[in-house]
């Protein structure tokens, strides 16, 4: 409530400030970073868009010796969809297939180090480390309603990896290190690669078919940086308040429109008060106001309003290319809403869909 009163106060102060007359001929406009969270919509929405899924892991004997298959099953997660443990009740089956690790080569590498004493005498020392190359295969298979999904949803990955040991003072010590620790190291390799395979699979299926929560994304607002300008303090305070509202968003909860309505009014009023077509300072301030309005409406999930103010950036002239970029973002957002039938990026799937069955 205190912040809302502050924003209203700023709007009133600016509204009645000496017709927006400034003390400078130019105004620097800077980018002002903010972080935000949202819920991504599926890149390849299925029909129905909300469904049940079950997981399955097929693992080689070597993997089973080093990793719990039950644990891997639990780790596979299609965010935002409904997990069931009976495959007969699942619309989608996600299967992870992990093979054995195969060591393809082991080589010992030598490094020579030279040092000089005060008399200029050179002392040579040699160091040795072992380099191990190994391969690991993982793949996945996704079926929907007992049929493989189209568009190449079966994927096989067979990669070569390299392990390099610490340095040893003798070649024999490097060789013995590998001989004595081979089993423990290959066990670590298995665990690391299998968990990476699960993480890669989770990212892929959630982005394609789910509603993953996204945190720590970054974007920018535009802020004045001109202490001598009459509008500087108010503009910076308004942008700071807007940043707070944007950063308060979560994947489940949108920005509070009631809180940002005074900010919309403030930024809409800026071009009316700084309307001189021959003033670069006014042109720069108008640009920053239009830009911030685009960002407000983008995060309110109103792409039509984004396009409206992006066009004003273009006609305003200063950094007109930003207008085209913002229109592209608005069109992509609009297309996403049309593609999924969902017009928000801040919601709880369980609340939005119910149980989805």
Backbone torsions as a table, in degrees:
resi	resn	phi	psi	omega
1	UNK	NA	-40.9	179.0
2	UNK	-62.4	-40.5	-179.4
3	UNK	-66.0	-40.1	-179.4
4	UNK	-62.2	-41.9	177.7
5	UNK	-62.5	-37.5	179.1
6	UNK	-63.3	-44.6	-178.9
7	UNK	-63.5	-44.3	178.3
8	UNK	-60.6	-40.0	178.8
9	UNK	-62.1	-45.2	179.8
10	UNK	-61.2	-41.3	179.5
11	UNK	-62.0	-42.9	179.8
12	UNK	-67.1	-41.7	179.0
13	UNK	-59.5	-47.0	-178.3
14	UNK	-66.2	-37.2	-177.1
15	UNK	-60.9	-36.4	-175.5
16	UNK	-105.8	13.5	179.5
17	UNK	-79.9	118.7	173.2
18	UNK	3.2	52.4	176.1
19	UNK	56.7	23.0	175.4
20	UNK	73.1	22.1	179.4
21	UNK	-71.0	136.4	-177.6
22	UNK	-111.5	171.5	-180.0
23	UNK	-107.9	6.5	-177.9
24	UNK	-132.0	154.4	179.3
25	UNK	-89.0	-14.4	-179.9
26	UNK	-142.0	160.0	-178.6
27	UNK	-138.6	126.3	174.9
28	UNK	-80.3	135.1	176.7
29	UNK	-117.1	125.4	-179.1
30	UNK	-113.3	160.6	172.1
31	UNK	-85.2	143.6	-175.8
32	UNK	-128.2	107.2	-173.1
33	UNK	-71.7	148.1	169.2
34	UNK	-147.9	153.4	176.8
35	UNK	-104.6	153.6	-179.4
36	UNK	-151.4	164.2	178.4
37	UNK	-126.5	150.2	180.0
38	UNK	-158.7	174.3	175.3
39	UNK	-112.2	119.1	-179.4
40	UNK	-73.0	147.0	175.2
41	UNK	-94.6	153.3	-174.8
42	UNK	-62.5	135.6	177.5
43	UNK	-70.4	-31.8	179.6
44	UNK	-128.5	72.7	-175.8
45	UNK	-61.8	139.0	178.5
46	UNK	-101.7	169.2	178.7
47	UNK	-117.8	111.5	3.1
48	UNK	-75.3	159.6	-176.2
49	UNK	-72.9	-23.0	178.4
50	UNK	-115.0	129.8	-172.5
51	UNK	-154.0	172.5	176.6
52	UNK	-94.2	152.3	176.9
53	UNK	-145.6	154.1	173.5
54	UNK	-130.5	161.4	-177.1
55	UNK	-120.8	156.8	178.2
56	UNK	-147.5	140.3	177.0
57	UNK	-121.7	125.6	172.9
58	UNK	-109.9	116.8	-172.2
59	UNK	-129.0	147.2	175.8
60	UNK	-70.4	165.6	178.6
61	UNK	-60.4	-38.3	-179.7
62	UNK	-63.7	-39.5	178.4
63	UNK	-66.2	-42.8	-178.7
64	UNK	-63.4	-27.3	177.6
65	UNK	-71.4	-22.3	-172.6
66	UNK	-114.9	-18.7	-175.7
67	UNK	-137.7	143.5	176.9
68	UNK	-79.0	119.2	178.2
69	UNK	-64.5	-36.8	177.9
70	UNK	-61.1	-40.9	178.1
71	UNK	-64.6	-40.9	178.6
72	UNK	-62.2	-42.4	178.0
73	UNK	-57.2	-42.6	-179.2
74	UNK	-67.9	-30.2	-176.6
75	UNK	-76.1	-23.5	178.6
76	UNK	-70.8	125.9	-171.4
77	UNK	-143.8	117.8	174.0
78	UNK	-97.7	97.6	-169.9
79	UNK	-60.9	133.2	174.7
80	UNK	88.6	-10.6	177.3
81	UNK	-100.2	175.1	-170.4
82	UNK	-100.9	113.3	-179.4
83	UNK	-82.7	134.7	172.2
84	UNK	-128.8	157.3	-176.5
85	UNK	-105.2	-6.7	175.7
86	UNK	-102.3	109.6	-178.1
87	UNK	-55.5	-28.1	180.0
88	UNK	-65.8	-20.9	179.8
89	UNK	-97.0	1.7	-174.0
90	UNK	-99.2	136.3	173.6
91	UNK	-78.1	-33.6	179.2
92	UNK	-121.2	139.3	172.3
93	UNK	-114.6	124.2	177.0
94	UNK	-108.5	116.6	-177.8
95	UNK	-115.4	126.9	173.9
96	UNK	-102.3	130.5	-179.5
97	UNK	-118.8	119.4	-178.4
98	UNK	-123.2	129.9	-178.7
99	UNK	-96.6	-166.3	-178.1
100	UNK	-91.2	154.4	174.5
101	UNK	-83.1	133.2	-179.2
102	UNK	-123.2	121.2	176.3
103	UNK	-78.9	122.3	-177.1
104	UNK	-97.7	-27.0	178.7
105	UNK	-163.7	152.4	171.1
106	UNK	-133.9	128.0	-179.1
107	UNK	-135.4	145.7	176.9
108	UNK	-102.9	127.2	-179.2
109	UNK	-108.2	139.9	-176.7
110	UNK	-107.7	139.0	174.6
111	UNK	-127.9	129.8	179.2
112	UNK	-101.8	133.8	178.0
113	UNK	-120.5	132.4	179.4
114	UNK	-117.2	134.7	175.4
115	UNK	-130.1	149.7	178.7
116	UNK	-115.9	139.3	174.1
117	UNK	-90.0	-175.7	-176.3
118	UNK	-64.5	-24.7	179.3
119	UNK	-87.4	-0.5	179.0
120	UNK	87.3	7.0	178.1
121	UNK	-74.7	136.8	-177.0
122	UNK	-98.3	131.2	175.5
123	UNK	-115.5	128.2	179.6
124	UNK	-102.9	138.2	173.7
125	UNK	-133.0	147.3	-178.3
126	UNK	-119.0	141.0	179.1
127	UNK	-127.2	149.9	-174.8
128	UNK	-133.6	140.5	174.0
129	UNK	-140.2	150.8	-179.9
130	UNK	-100.8	136.2	177.5
131	UNK	-115.0	125.3	-177.5
132	UNK	-114.8	127.4	174.7
133	UNK	-108.3	135.3	-178.3
134	UNK	-146.3	157.8	-179.9
135	UNK	-117.6	155.7	-180.0
136	UNK	-150.1	135.4	-177.8
137	UNK	-114.3	132.5	172.2
138	UNK	-140.4	149.9	179.0
139	UNK	-151.5	170.2	175.5
140	UNK	-142.4	158.5	178.1
141	UNK	-138.7	130.3	-177.6
142	UNK	-120.4	125.6	176.5
143	UNK	-120.3	143.4	178.7
144	UNK	-125.2	122.8	-177.2
145	UNK	52.9	43.9	175.4
146	UNK	67.9	17.6	177.2
147	UNK	-127.9	139.7	176.7
148	UNK	-60.2	138.5	176.9
149	UNK	-69.0	147.5	-179.7
150	UNK	-76.2	-179.4	175.0
151	UNK	66.1	38.3	171.4
152	UNK	69.0	42.5	-178.6
153	UNK	-84.0	3.4	167.5
154	UNK	-98.5	128.1	-170.3
155	UNK	-136.4	130.3	178.6
156	UNK	-119.2	135.4	-176.9
157	UNK	-130.3	118.9	-177.3
158	UNK	-127.4	99.0	-170.9
159	UNK	-113.9	151.7	173.2
160	UNK	-98.3	134.8	-178.8
161	UNK	-124.7	159.3	-177.6
162	UNK	-130.9	134.1	173.5
163	UNK	-117.7	132.7	178.2
164	UNK	-122.8	126.8	-176.9
165	UNK	-79.6	173.4	169.1
166	UNK	-68.4	169.8	-178.4
167	UNK	-85.1	148.1	177.3
168	UNK	-126.1	159.4	-175.8
169	UNK	-81.4	-16.8	178.6
170	UNK	-133.9	155.3	177.4
171	UNK	-63.4	-38.7	-178.8
172	UNK	-63.8	-39.9	-179.8
173	UNK	-63.3	-39.6	178.0
174	UNK	-63.9	-43.1	179.8
175	UNK	-65.1	-43.0	-179.4
176	UNK	-67.1	-31.9	177.6
177	UNK	-58.6	-46.4	179.3
178	UNK	-66.9	-43.4	-179.3
179	UNK	-60.8	-39.9	-175.9
180	UNK	-80.7	-22.0	-173.5
181	UNK	-118.6	9.5	-175.3
182	UNK	-55.6	-49.2	-176.0
183	UNK	-63.8	-43.8	-179.7
184	UNK	-65.7	-40.3	-179.2
185	UNK	-67.8	-45.0	179.8
186	UNK	-65.3	-30.8	174.5
187	UNK	-64.0	-43.0	176.7
188	UNK	-62.6	-41.8	179.1
189	UNK	-59.9	-45.5	179.4
190	UNK	-57.4	-50.4	-176.7
191	UNK	-61.2	-44.8	-179.0
192	UNK	-62.6	-47.1	-175.7
193	UNK	-70.8	-37.9	178.9
194	UNK	-65.6	-42.8	179.1
195	UNK	-66.2	-35.5	175.5
196	UNK	-66.5	-36.4	177.0
197	UNK	-63.1	-41.5	178.0
198	UNK	-63.6	-45.3	-179.2
199	UNK	-61.6	-41.9	178.8
200	UNK	-64.0	-42.9	178.5
201	UNK	-63.6	-44.0	-179.8
202	UNK	-59.8	-43.3	180.0
203	UNK	-63.3	-43.6	-177.1
204	UNK	-65.5	-51.2	-175.6
205	UNK	-69.0	-35.0	179.8
206	UNK	-68.3	-42.7	179.4
207	UNK	-67.1	-39.0	-177.9
208	UNK	-74.3	-45.7	-166.8
209	UNK	-122.6	-6.5	-173.7
210	UNK	-114.2	-162.3	-178.6
211	UNK	-130.2	69.2	-173.8
212	UNK	-71.5	141.6	174.2
213	UNK	-78.4	129.0	-178.9
214	UNK	-113.9	127.1	-179.6
215	UNK	-120.6	158.9	173.7
216	UNK	58.4	37.7	167.7
217	UNK	-82.5	156.7	-174.3
218	UNK	-127.5	144.9	176.4
219	UNK	-149.7	-178.4	-178.1
220	UNK	-132.5	149.6	164.6
221	UNK	-107.9	176.6	176.2
222	UNK	-115.9	134.9	-174.5
223	UNK	-132.7	146.5	176.3
224	UNK	-75.3	148.8	175.6
225	UNK	-138.9	66.5	-176.6
226	UNK	-147.2	91.3	-173.4
227	UNK	-61.2	-27.6	-177.1
228	UNK	-80.4	-8.0	-177.6
229	UNK	-86.1	139.7	-176.8
230	UNK	-58.9	-31.0	-173.1
231	UNK	-89.3	-8.6	-168.4
232	UNK	-56.1	-50.9	-175.1
233	UNK	-63.5	-46.1	-179.8
234	UNK	-63.9	-43.4	-177.9
235	UNK	-63.1	-45.2	-179.1
236	UNK	-65.2	-38.6	178.2
237	UNK	-65.2	-39.7	179.2
238	UNK	-65.5	-41.9	178.7
239	UNK	-65.7	-38.9	177.2
240	UNK	-62.3	-41.5	178.0
241	UNK	-65.2	-38.9	178.0
242	UNK	-64.5	-42.5	177.4
243	UNK	-57.5	-43.0	179.8
244	UNK	-60.6	-41.3	179.7
245	UNK	-67.2	-40.4	179.5
246	UNK	-65.5	-39.9	-178.3
247	UNK	-77.3	-11.9	176.9
248	UNK	-82.6	-12.1	178.5
249	UNK	-64.3	148.5	172.9
250	UNK	-128.1	168.5	175.5
251	UNK	-57.7	-29.0	-177.4
252	UNK	-92.9	-21.1	-173.4
253	UNK	-129.7	130.0	-178.3
254	UNK	-79.0	178.0	173.8
255	UNK	-68.4	144.3	-178.1
256	UNK	-77.8	107.3	-176.9
257	UNK	-63.3	-35.8	179.0
258	UNK	-60.2	-35.2	-179.5
259	UNK	-73.3	-33.3	-176.5
260	UNK	-92.2	-8.7	179.9
261	UNK	-58.1	-43.9	175.9
262	UNK	-62.1	-31.6	177.6
263	UNK	-69.8	-39.3	175.7
264	UNK	-59.0	-45.7	179.5
265	UNK	-62.4	-39.8	179.8
266	UNK	-62.7	-51.2	-177.3
267	UNK	-68.9	-31.9	176.6
268	UNK	-66.5	-30.1	-177.9
269	UNK	-77.4	-22.6	-177.1
270	UNK	-57.6	-50.9	-178.5
271	UNK	-63.5	-24.8	178.4
272	UNK	-72.5	-33.7	-177.1
273	UNK	-90.5	-21.2	178.1
274	UNK	-120.7	70.4	-168.8
275	UNK	-107.2	4.6	-176.9
276	UNK	-66.0	115.5	-178.3
277	UNK	-69.4	-15.9	-178.4
278	UNK	-100.2	2.5	-178.4
279	UNK	-102.5	119.6	175.8
280	UNK	-65.2	-36.5	178.9
281	UNK	-60.4	-47.5	178.9
282	UNK	-62.3	-41.6	179.7
283	UNK	-59.7	-42.8	-179.5
284	UNK	-66.5	-40.6	-179.9
285	UNK	-66.9	-40.8	178.0
286	UNK	-60.4	-43.3	179.3
287	UNK	-57.7	-46.9	-178.5
288	UNK	-63.3	-39.0	179.3
289	UNK	-66.4	-45.9	178.9
290	UNK	-61.8	-42.0	-179.2
291	UNK	-61.2	-46.6	-179.1
292	UNK	-65.9	-34.9	175.2
293	UNK	-64.4	-38.6	175.8
294	UNK	-59.1	-44.0	-178.8
295	UNK	-68.2	-38.5	177.6
296	UNK	-59.2	-50.2	-176.3
297	UNK	-71.0	-29.8	177.2
298	UNK	-63.7	-43.0	-178.5
299	UNK	-85.2	-8.7	166.1
300	UNK	-87.8	2.2	178.6
301	UNK	62.7	44.4	178.3
302	UNK	-123.9	75.8	-173.8
303	UNK	-62.2	-28.1	179.4
304	UNK	-63.0	-40.3	178.8
305	UNK	-71.8	-30.8	174.7
306	UNK	-59.3	-47.9	-178.1
307	UNK	-61.0	-37.7	-179.5
308	UNK	-58.3	-47.8	-177.1
309	UNK	-81.6	-25.8	174.6
310	UNK	-64.5	-38.3	176.5
311	UNK	-63.7	-33.2	177.8
312	UNK	-69.9	-32.4	174.3
313	UNK	-61.4	-44.2	-179.1
314	UNK	-61.7	-47.9	-178.3
315	UNK	-71.8	-24.2	178.3
316	UNK	-67.6	-32.3	172.3
317	UNK	102.7	-38.5	-177.4
318	UNK	-80.1	125.8	-176.8
319	UNK	49.4	48.2	-175.6
320	UNK	-61.8	-26.2	-179.5
321	UNK	-61.8	-26.3	177.3
322	UNK	-64.3	-30.0	177.1
323	UNK	-60.6	-45.2	179.6
324	UNK	-64.3	-39.6	179.3
325	UNK	-63.8	-41.9	-178.1
326	UNK	-70.7	-34.9	175.2
327	UNK	-64.7	-40.0	176.7
328	UNK	-61.2	-44.6	177.7
329	UNK	-61.1	-41.4	-179.7
330	UNK	-64.3	-42.5	-180.0
331	UNK	-66.0	-38.9	177.6
332	UNK	-64.1	-41.2	178.3
333	UNK	-65.1	-43.4	178.4
334	UNK	-61.3	-42.7	178.1
335	UNK	-63.1	-37.5	178.0
336	UNK	-63.2	-42.1	179.3
337	UNK	-65.9	-41.0	178.6
338	UNK	-65.4	-40.3	-176.3
339	UNK	-66.6	-33.1	-175.4
340	UNK	-105.0	-19.4	-174.7
341	UNK	76.6	10.6	-179.8
342	UNK	-115.2	133.2	-175.0
343	UNK	-114.3	32.5	176.0
344	UNK	-149.6	151.4	175.0
345	UNK	-116.5	22.7	179.8
346	UNK	-141.5	95.0	-178.3
347	UNK	-165.4	157.1	172.7
348	UNK	-90.5	119.9	179.6
349	UNK	-55.7	-39.1	179.8
350	UNK	-63.5	-40.9	179.1
351	UNK	-73.3	-38.9	-175.1
352	UNK	-69.2	-43.2	-174.9
353	UNK	-100.2	-15.0	-167.6
354	UNK	76.0	-145.2	-178.7
355	UNK	-79.9	-10.9	173.4
356	UNK	74.3	5.7	-176.2
357	UNK	-89.4	NA	NA
